[in-house]
Amino acid sequence: MDELTSLWDQIGIVGEQRMARYGVVLKHVRSLMEDMVQEETVLRDRLVASIDKLHSEVAQLCTEMNLPQYEV
């Protein structure tokens, strides 16, 4: 943020113009955060689904091999 403030000082952006630019920066940061949260949520859901699938496969293999069920 300091770099932007310095650039705005250098090119003479002050007052309401600067506040408008701060608003744009905040909007971009919020949007980026929302995108990242959504992406991480999708990743988490994929990981959970993969773990569930592998757990089922292990249970099936234990049954087929007449072994006790694997406990996590």
Rosetta blueprint (number, residue, H / E / L):
1 M L
2 D H
3 E H
4 L H
5 T H
6 S H
7 L H
8 W H
9 D H
10 Q H
11 I H
12 G L
13 I L
14 V L
15 G H
16 E H
17 Q H
18 R H
19 M H
20 A H
21 R H
22 Y H
23 G H
24 V H
25 V H
26 L H
27 K H
28 H H
29 V H
30 R H
31 S H
32 L H
33 M H
34 E H
35 D H
36 M H
37 V H
38 Q H
39 E H
40 E H
41 T H
42 V H
43 L H
44 R H
45 D H
46 R H
47 L H
48 V H
49 A H
50 S H
51 I H
52 D H
53 K H
54 L H
55 H H
56 S H
57 E H
58 V H
59 A H
60 Q H
61 L H
62 C H
63 T H
64 E H
65 M L
66 N L
67 L L
68 P L
69 Q L
70 Y L
71 E L
72 V L
